[in-house]
C-alpha cells in the first residue's frame, strides 16, 4: 500500500515563505533596556492619576513604592555591571563603591540633566554624586524597603521619577556602543537629555558627558 505523501506547507496568502526570504534575523537583545522601558511605561501610566508637577511631588502610593524599589534594585544590578565593564577586577558592590568607580571613568556623570518635555520638568538624578554623596532617593528607597511603616511617604512621585531616570542614565553608559550604533530601540517616551556644551551628540536630545566623539 502506497504511503501518503507529506502534505505541502502552504504559506498564508501575502506572507512569503522562508524559502523565499531566508531564515528570520535575530536582533541583538538588551534585556536591561527592555526592563527599563517596562518601568518607564508603568511610570508614564501613573501620570493619568497624578499630574507630573512639583505640587504633586510628595504624593505617595503603593505604585510609586513599587516603582522606586524596583528601579533601585535594577540600578544596583546595572551599576555593578557597568563597573565590571570598566574594570574586570572590580569588587564594587554598594552605591558608594559604584560612585567611586563610575566617576573615575566618567567624572562628569553627575552633571546629566534629564528633561521630561511633556511636563516641563528637569531632573538631575545623580547630582549628589558630584558632592560625594548618594542621592536622597537612594537613601529613601532603603528606608521604604526596610521600614515602610515609618517611611512610606518617601514612596512618592519625585523619588519614583528620579530613580527611574537614574536607571536610564546608567543604561546609556552601559549600552553606549548600541546607542552609538542606533541599535538601542525603542527610545524612551518620557525622558530626554538636555543639551550641554561639550557633550557628545548621539541623536536628537542625546548628549553624554565624558564620551569621545566618534566617526
C-alpha positions as CSV (number, residue, x, y, z in Angstrom):
1,X,0.0,0.0,0.0
2,X,1.4,3.4,-1.0
3,X,2.4,5.7,1.8
4,X,0.6,9.1,1.8
5,X,2.8,11.9,0.6
6,X,3.7,14.6,3.1
7,X,1.4,17.5,2.7
8,X,2.9,20.6,1.2
9,X,3.2,23.5,3.5
10,X,1.3,26.5,2.1
11,X,2.1,29.9,3.4
12,X,-0.9,32.2,4.0
13,X,-1.6,34.5,1.1
14,X,0.5,37.6,1.2
15,X,3.1,36.1,3.6
16,X,6.3,34.9,1.9
17,X,7.7,31.5,2.9
18,X,11.1,31.0,4.5
19,X,12.4,29.6,1.2
20,X,11.6,32.9,-0.4
21,X,13.1,35.3,2.1
22,X,15.5,33.1,4.1
23,X,15.6,32.4,7.9
24,X,14.5,35.2,10.2
25,X,17.1,37.6,11.6
26,X,17.7,37.5,15.3
27,X,18.1,41.0,16.6
28,X,20.5,41.8,19.5
29,X,18.9,41.6,22.9
30,X,19.3,44.3,25.5
31,X,17.4,42.8,28.5
32,X,18.1,45.6,31.0
33,X,17.0,48.2,28.4
34,X,13.7,46.3,27.9
35,X,13.2,46.1,31.6
36,X,13.7,49.9,31.9
37,X,11.2,50.5,29.2
38,X,8.7,48.5,31.1
39,X,9.3,50.6,34.2
40,X,9.1,53.8,32.2
41,X,5.8,52.7,30.7
42,X,4.4,52.0,34.2
43,X,5.7,55.4,35.4
44,X,4.1,57.1,32.4
45,X,0.8,55.4,33.3
46,X,0.7,57.0,36.7
47,X,0.5,60.4,35.1
48,X,-3.1,59.7,34.3
49,X,-3.9,59.8,38.0
50,X,-1.2,62.1,39.5
51,X,-0.1,65.0,37.3
52,X,3.7,65.2,37.0
53,X,4.0,68.6,38.6
54,X,6.1,69.9,41.5
55,X,2.9,70.5,43.5
56,X,2.4,66.7,43.5
57,X,6.0,65.6,44.1
58,X,5.1,64.5,47.7
59,X,2.1,62.4,46.6
60,X,2.8,58.8,47.7
61,X,1.3,55.5,46.8
62,X,1.8,51.8,46.6
63,X,2.5,52.1,42.9
64,X,5.2,54.7,43.5
65,X,6.7,52.4,46.1
66,X,6.8,49.6,43.6
67,X,8.5,51.8,41.0
68,X,11.0,53.2,43.5
69,X,12.0,49.8,44.9
70,X,12.1,48.1,41.5
71,X,14.1,50.8,39.8
72,X,16.7,50.9,42.7
73,X,17.0,47.1,42.6
74,X,17.8,47.3,38.9
75,X,20.2,50.2,39.5
76,X,22.2,48.0,41.8
77,X,22.4,45.4,39.1
78,X,23.3,47.7,36.3
79,X,25.8,49.8,38.2
80,X,27.6,46.6,39.2
81,X,27.6,45.5,35.5
82,X,28.9,49.0,34.4
83,X,31.7,48.8,36.9
84,X,32.6,45.3,35.7
85,X,32.7,46.6,32.1
86,X,35.1,49.3,33.2
87,X,37.2,47.0,35.4
88,X,37.0,43.3,35.2
89,X,38.7,43.0,38.6
90,X,36.2,45.3,40.4
91,X,34.8,44.3,43.8
92,X,32.3,47.2,43.9
93,X,29.1,46.1,45.5
94,X,27.4,49.1,47.0
95,X,26.3,52.6,45.9
96,X,29.4,54.3,47.4
97,X,31.8,52.0,45.6
98,X,29.8,52.3,42.3
99,X,30.1,56.1,42.6
100,X,33.9,55.9,43.0
101,X,34.5,53.6,40.0
102,X,32.0,55.1,37.7
103,X,33.1,58.7,38.4
104,X,36.8,57.6,37.9
105,X,35.9,56.7,34.3
106,X,33.2,59.4,33.8
107,X,33.9,62.3,36.1
108,X,31.1,64.4,34.6
109,X,28.5,61.7,35.1
110,X,26.7,63.6,37.9
111,X,26.0,66.5,35.6
112,X,23.5,64.6,33.5
113,X,20.2,66.5,33.3
114,X,17.1,64.6,32.4
115,X,14.3,66.6,30.7
116,X,10.7,65.5,30.7
117,X,9.3,67.6,27.8
118,X,5.7,66.7,28.3
119,X,5.6,68.1,31.8
120,X,8.4,70.7,31.5
121,X,10.4,69.1,34.3
122,X,14.1,68.9,34.6
123,X,15.7,66.3,36.9
124,X,19.3,65.7,38.0
125,X,19.1,62.2,39.5
126,X,22.9,61.8,40.1
127,X,23.7,65.4,41.1
128,X,24.6,64.2,44.7
129,X,27.4,62.1,43.4
130,X,29.2,65.3,42.3
131,X,29.1,66.3,46.0
132,X,30.5,63.0,47.2
133,X,27.1,61.7,48.5
134,X,24.4,59.3,47.5
135,X,21.1,60.6,46.1
136,X,18.3,61.3,48.5
137,X,16.1,59.0,46.6
138,X,18.5,56.2,47.1
139,X,18.6,56.7,50.9
140,X,14.8,56.9,50.9
141,X,14.4,53.7,48.9
142,X,16.3,51.9,51.7
143,X,14.0,53.4,54.3
144,X,10.9,52.5,52.3
145,X,12.3,49.0,51.7
146,X,13.2,48.2,55.4
147,X,10.8,50.5,57.4
148,X,7.8,51.1,55.2
149,X,5.6,51.6,58.2
150,X,7.6,54.7,59.2
151,X,8.8,56.0,55.8
152,X,6.0,55.2,53.4
153,X,5.6,58.9,52.4
154,X,9.0,58.6,50.8
155,X,7.4,56.4,48.1
156,X,6.4,59.5,46.3
157,X,6.2,60.9,42.7
158,X,9.5,62.7,43.0
159,X,11.5,59.7,44.1
160,X,9.8,57.4,41.6
161,X,10.7,59.9,38.8
162,X,14.3,60.3,39.9
163,X,15.0,56.6,40.4
164,X,13.7,55.6,37.0
165,X,15.6,58.5,35.4
166,X,18.7,57.4,37.3
167,X,18.4,53.9,35.9
168,X,18.1,55.3,32.4
169,X,21.3,57.4,32.8
170,X,23.3,54.3,33.9
171,X,21.9,52.3,31.0
172,X,23.0,54.9,28.4
173,X,26.6,54.3,29.5
174,X,26.3,50.6,29.9
175,X,24.8,50.2,26.4
176,X,26.8,53.1,24.9
177,X,28.0,51.1,21.9
178,X,24.5,50.0,21.0
179,X,23.4,53.6,21.5
180,X,26.1,54.9,19.2
181,X,25.1,52.4,16.5
182,X,21.4,53.3,16.9
183,X,20.5,49.7,17.9
184,X,19.1,50.6,21.3
185,X,15.5,50.8,20.4
186,X,12.9,51.9,21.1
187,X,13.8,55.1,22.7
188,X,12.1,56.3,25.9
189,X,8.8,58.2,25.7
190,X,9.2,60.4,28.8
191,X,12.9,61.0,29.2
192,X,15.3,63.2,27.1
193,X,18.7,64.6,27.8
194,X,19.2,68.3,28.0
195,X,21.9,69.5,25.6
196,X,25.0,70.7,27.3
197,X,28.2,72.3,25.7
198,X,31.0,69.7,25.3
199,X,28.7,66.7,25.3
200,X,28.7,64.1,22.5
201,X,25.6,64.4,20.3
202,X,24.2,61.0,19.5
203,X,20.7,61.6,18.4
204,X,18.2,64.4,19.0
205,X,18.3,65.1,22.7
206,X,21.1,62.6,23.3
207,X,24.3,64.1,24.6
208,X,26.5,62.3,27.1
209,X,29.4,63.8,29.1
210,X,32.9,62.3,29.0
211,X,32.4,60.2,25.9
212,X,34.8,60.9,23.0
213,X,33.4,61.8,19.6
214,X,33.2,59.0,17.1
215,X,33.0,58.8,13.3
